[in-house]
Amino acid sequence: MSKIKGIYAASMSLFNKDLSLNIEKTISHAEKVIDQGCHGVAIFGSTGQAQLISVSEKISLLNKLSQSFHKDKYLIGTGLNSLSETINLMKVATSLNFNDFLIMPPAYYKYGDNEVIEFYSRIIEAVPSSKIILYNFEKLCGYKFSIECVENLVKKFPKQIVGVKDSSYNLYEHLKLDEFSVLPGSELKLLKGLELGCAGIITATCNVTANLSRKVYDDFIKKTQQTKNDMLCDVRGVFDKFNLISGLHSFMSDQDEIYKNVLPPVSLLNETDKKKLIEDLKKLNFKLESPKVT
């Protein structure tokens, strides 16, 4: 597998009114984001409400996704605290030729580096063909990767531990490993990260900023003048005033009412906050662009 790099969206999941997963529309949304400029998509991450979706629904989606023209552009999140369920879902995914994963350590319990190394060791021993992007987000799981922990995991499993999504932002400025992808979790860190040697980003708001993010990335690679980074950062700043998942679903619901369906305890923004979000984006002259097939 070549090094994972570029603009990745932490893709949203779409639900029917009865809150069952709408597999077709979830895949369609992810494909659209790729067509709008993302190099790839992380499916079943925190933005996709993965911890709240049943294993059976995840497997059904993976079966359908395996027929996608873009199937090689997906990172598969697991969104599971259970070690055995994580391994079982990964085995299903690898049987469908999905080998790239985004995996966060379990939530709820308190633990340290040694326990994290044990967790990933057992996964890799069970699914040795996997390529894993570590998901560093202390706010969600209660654990924050240290540089030493990542270095030890890469040393132990150089073929399987291939990158990190850094949403705690304690790694991306300092972690330097050959053939290892460091991808901050915010557009605010995209340009700075690239200048520091990072590989790109994996973010929630790339569901709506794919074109802008790709333009900033491409201009950096081509060494041309940046013209969109300020707007990109401003748009992310607007969404950062609210819960990201709630903000994205509320914003997108004006295009399609299916985005109004979210799994409790996730909720939509209240009308006051939604109005402010949309007004602030309008002040930036921001609007969703049509897909650009690249």
C-alpha positions, 0 to 999 in steps of 0.5 A, a space after each residue: 500500500 502506498 502512503 496514505 496522503 491527501 484530503 480525507 473526509 470523515 464521512 457522515 452516515 445517513 439514517 431513515 426516519 426509523 433510525 436504521 442506516 440508509 446504506 445507499 444514501 450513506 455510500 452516495 454521500 461518501 462518493 459525492 465527497 470524493 467527486 468534490 475533491 477528496 482523495 478518500 473517505 473514512 467511513 464509520 468514524 466519529 462523524 459517522 456516528 459509528 459507535 451508535 450503529 449496529 455491527 450488522 448494519 456496518 457489515 451490510 454497508 461494507 458488502 454494498 461498498 465493496 462494489 463501489 468504483 472508489 472502493 480503494 479510496 476508503 478507510 474503514 472505521 470500526 467504532 467499537 469498544 469490544 476487541 473481539 467485535 473490532 477484529 470480527 468486523 475487520 475480518 469481514 472487511 478484509 474478506 471484501 478487500 478493504 485493508 485500510 482502517 482507522 481505529 481509536 482505542 476503546 472509550 470509557 476505561 482509563 489506561 496508558 501506553 502499555 495497554 494501548 500497545 496490547 490492544 493494537 497488538 492483539 488486533 494485528 495478530 488477528 488481522 495481519 493484513 490490516 493497515 491501521 491509521 491510529 485515531 488520536 482523539 482524547 476528547 472522545 476516548 479519554 486517552 491521548 497517544 504519546 509520541 513514544 507510544 506511536 514510535 513503539 507501535 511503528 517499531 513493533 508493527 512497521 507494516 501495519 501501523 502506517 499513520 495517525 489521525 491527530 485530533 488532539 494535536 499533540 503529535 503533528 508538529 513533532 512526530 517524524 517517522 519515515 513512510 508514516 502518515 500524520 494527518 491532523 483532524 482539522 482544516 485549520 492545521 492543513 497548511 501548517 501541517 503540510 509545511 511540517 511534513 504532514 501527509 494531509 488531513 482527515 476531518 469532519 468538515 471536509 464533508 462540505 469543504 472538499 473543494 476548498 481543502 483540495 485546492 489548498 492541498 494542490 496549491 501546496 504540492 504545486 508550490 503555487 500561491 495560496 488563495 483559498 486557505 483563509 476561507 477554508 480556515 474561516 469556514 472551519 472556524 464557523 463550524 467549530 462554534 458548534 458541535 461538528 456532527 450536529 452542525 453538519 447535519 443541520 447545514 446539510 438538511 436544507 439540501 435533503 431532509 434525510 440529514 435531519 435523522 441522527 442517532 440519540 444522543 446526537 441531536 440537530 442544532 436548535 433553530 437559533 444556532 442553525 440560523 447563526 451557522 448559516 448566516 455566518 457561512 453566508 457572510 463568508 460567501 461560502 456555498 456547497 459546490 457541485 461535484 468535480 470528478 477528478 
